[in-house]
């Protein structure tokens, strides 16, 4: 998202481009939004990415298919399957 903002987008435009707009482009209305019936993978970050887009790398946890995953666990799994 920092690259999108670097190209001239506001933080809100970058967040929308990376979520809802991307889902719309792919024809996947169940993605990219937080509402009942949507796919509910979430990323919790420290800080407010609308105020500081650099908050994006400060990931606290990720929720995927109902399972909370911590960054260290995700990195360990990525290294394992590499």
N, C-alpha and C positions, 0 to 999 in steps of 0.2 A: 504494500500500500504506500510505502514511502516513495517508491518509484513513481506511482501514479500522482502523488502529491507533488513530487519534483517536476512532473511534466506540466504542472499548472492547475491541477485539481485541488479543491479544498479538501480537508480531511473527511468531511461528510460525503463529498462526491466520490472520493477514493473508497470509503467504506461501502457505499452503495454499489460502486462498480465491481468490487470484489465479492459481493454477496448477492443481493437481489437482482441487479442488472445482469450479472453473469448467469444466474439461474434462468432469467427471462430469455437471454440469448440462447441458452441450451434447450429451451422448451421444457424446463423442469420446475413447474410452479411450487412443488413441495419443498424445494431447496431455497436457501438464501433469505429466509424470513422466520420470524418467531410468531407463530400462531398455531391454534389448535389444528391438528392434522398434518402439520408440516414435519419434515424430517428434523430431528432436534439435536444435531451435533453442535456443540457450543465451545467457544474458547473464552476463558476468563483471563483478563490481563490486569496488571497493576497499572493504575493511572487511567486517564480518559483519552482514548485515541483520537477523539474529536478535538481535544486541546493540544495533544502532543502525539503525533503519529508514531513517534519512536517508542511509545508504550507497547506497540504491537509485539516486540520481541520479549517483553516481560511477562511471559505466559505463566499463569499460576496453575491452571489445570485445563484439561480438555475433556469434554463429555462426548462420548461416541457410542451410539446404540445403547444408551442407558448406563454406560460404565464410565466412572471418573478415572482419568488417567493423568498422572503427574508428568511434567516434562522429562524428568530423569528416567522414568519408566519407558516413555516413548523413545527416547534416544537409545536406551539399552536395547530395546526391541529392534530398532532400525539397524543398529550395529550387528545384532545377532543374525538378521535375515540378509544382510549385505553380502 
